[in-house]
Amino acid sequence: MGIKDRDPFEIFTGWLDKASGIEHNNPNAMTLATAGKDGRPSARMVLLKDFGPEGFTFYTNLDSPKSHQLRENPYAALLFHWKTLDRQVRIEGWVEQVPDKEADAYFASRPRTSQLGAWASHQSQPLDGWAELEKRVAMYTAKFHVGPVPRPDFWSGFRLHAERIEFWKQGNFRLHKRFVFTETERGTGKWSVQQVYP
């Protein structure tokens, strides 16, 4: 069965599984590109935490610049680049915040140190010195002591609902193989696919 006859999420699963066996340092790392109402693009690396036909999910501080941009302009792009495999996947679509229940469940699964870090960090805000952050970590460590650490209301996840997925595989002489899947109707899970020039 060729790539054109397969489901894009099935293909992505296979590619990510293969990358996970070779790229030992965060094979789920992806570039997230956003733009606010001013139209100026911004990109950063985030970690994919869940994916499927419903979309690609990552988590962040809701006061971060990317969160503000996603509220102003709820469209984004993702890029996975696995250098050792000579492959990349580009994904574009619309974004929405995950339900609180889902964010609560994921937050509860995180290491306790990561939970405390989420409380302590004013993500992307000016920091006067590392001691300031250490003091905040100590404060929340004492506050929650040995009990469970609840999810902060300023921390949650976003899900990108894919409308376009491109699979790219490096070829000899820069004759790369590229297949673009486009959702034919929003939310239907039906896709058209087209091979494109390198």
C-alpha positions in Angstrom: 0.0 0.0 0.0 1.4 3.4 -1.0 1.5 6.5 1.1 -1.4 8.0 -1.0 -3.7 5.2 0.0 -3.2 5.5 3.8 -4.6 7.6 6.6 -2.3 10.5 7.5 -2.5 9.7 11.3 -1.4 6.1 10.6 1.5 7.4 8.6 2.4 9.9 11.4 2.3 7.2 14.0 4.7 5.1 12.1 7.1 7.9 11.5 7.0 9.0 15.2 7.5 5.4 16.3 10.5 5.1 14.1 11.9 8.4 15.3 11.4 7.3 18.9 13.8 4.4 18.3 16.5 6.6 16.9 16.1 10.1 18.2 16.6 9.6 22.0 16.4 13.3 22.9 12.7 14.3 22.6 11.6 12.8 19.3 8.2 14.4 20.1 9.7 17.9 19.9 8.0 20.1 17.4 8.3 23.7 16.2 5.1 25.7 17.0 4.6 28.7 14.8 1.9 31.3 15.8 1.0 34.9 14.9 -1.0 37.4 16.9 -3.4 40.1 15.6 -0.4 42.1 14.4 0.4 39.3 11.9 4.1 39.0 13.1 5.1 35.3 13.2 6.7 33.7 16.2 8.2 30.2 16.6 9.4 28.0 19.4 9.9 24.4 20.3 7.3 22.6 22.3 6.6 18.9 23.1 3.8 16.9 21.6 1.9 15.2 24.4 -1.0 13.5 22.6 -2.2 13.1 19.0 -4.9 11.4 17.0 -7.6 12.2 14.4 -8.9 14.9 16.8 -5.6 16.7 16.6 -2.1 17.4 18.1 -1.9 18.5 21.8 0.7 20.5 23.8 0.6 22.2 27.2 1.7 25.6 28.3 1.3 28.6 30.6 -1.9 30.5 29.5 -0.1 33.8 30.1 2.7 33.0 27.7 3.1 34.9 24.5 2.1 31.9 22.4 -1.1 31.5 24.4 -2.0 35.2 23.9 -1.3 34.8 20.1 -3.5 31.7 19.9 -6.4 33.6 21.5 -5.9 36.5 19.1 -5.5 34.2 16.0 -6.5 30.6 16.6 -4.5 29.1 13.7 -1.0 27.7 13.9 1.6 25.4 12.2 3.7 22.6 13.6 6.9 21.2 12.2 8.6 17.9 13.2 12.1 17.5 11.8 13.9 14.1 12.4 17.4 14.8 11.1 18.6 11.2 11.6 15.7 9.9 9.5 15.9 12.6 6.8 12.2 13.2 7.3 9.9 16.0 8.4 6.2 16.5 8.9 4.4 19.9 8.5 1.0 20.4 10.0 -1.4 23.4 9.7 -4.8 23.9 11.3 -7.0 25.6 13.8 -6.4 25.6 17.6 -8.6 25.4 20.6 -7.9 25.0 24.3 -8.4 21.5 25.7 -11.2 20.9 28.3 -10.3 21.5 31.9 -10.9 17.8 32.8 -8.3 16.7 30.2 -5.8 19.3 31.4 -6.3 18.2 35.0 -5.6 14.6 34.0 -2.4 15.4 32.1 -1.2 17.8 34.9 -1.7 15.0 37.5 0.4 12.6 35.4 3.4 15.0 35.4 6.4 14.6 37.8 5.8 16.6 41.0 8.9 18.8 40.2 7.3 19.8 36.9 4.0 20.5 38.7 5.7 22.8 41.2 7.7 24.4 38.3 4.4 25.3 36.6 3.2 27.1 39.7 6.5 28.9 40.3 7.2 30.2 36.8 5.9 33.4 35.3 6.7 32.1 31.9 8.5 34.5 29.6 8.3 37.4 32.1 11.5 39.2 33.3 13.5 37.3 36.0 15.7 39.4 38.3 17.9 36.4 39.1 17.9 32.6 39.5 17.5 33.0 43.2 14.1 34.5 42.7 12.9 31.5 40.8 14.4 29.1 43.4 12.6 31.1 46.1 9.2 30.7 44.3 9.8 26.9 43.9 10.6 26.6 47.6 7.4 28.6 48.4 5.1 26.3 46.4 6.9 23.2 47.7 6.1 24.3 51.2 2.5 25.3 50.2 1.6 21.9 48.8 3.9 20.0 51.2 3.2 16.3 50.6 -0.3 16.6 49.2 -1.3 16.6 45.6 -0.4 19.6 43.5 -3.5 21.0 41.8 -3.3 22.3 38.2 -3.0 26.1 38.2 -5.9 27.9 36.4 -3.2 29.7 34.3 -1.9 26.4 32.9 -3.6 24.2 30.3 -3.3 22.7 26.8 -4.1 23.5 23.2 -5.1 21.1 20.5 -4.3 21.8 16.8 -6.9 20.3 14.6 -5.1 19.5 11.4 -6.4 20.8 8.1 -3.2 20.1 6.1 -0.4 17.5 6.8 2.7 17.2 4.6 5.1 14.3 4.8 8.5 15.1 3.4 11.3 12.5 2.9 14.8 13.5 1.7 15.8 12.2 -1.8 19.0 12.0 -3.7 20.0 15.1 -5.7 17.4 17.2 -3.7 14.5 15.2 -5.4 12.6 15.0 -2.2 9.3 13.0 -1.9 6.4 15.2 -0.7 2.8 14.2 -0.1 0.2 16.7 1.1 -3.0 15.6 2.8 -5.7 18.2 2.9 -8.9 17.8 4.9 -11.8 17.9 2.4 -14.4 19.1 4.9 -13.7 20.4 8.4 -14.1 17.9 11.1 -15.1 15.0 8.8 -11.8 13.1 8.9 -11.8 12.8 5.2 -8.7 13.7 3.3 -7.5 14.3 -0.2 -3.8 13.6 -1.0 -1.5 15.0 -3.6 2.2 14.4 -4.4 4.0 17.7 -5.0 7.2 18.7 -6.6 10.3 18.8 -4.4 
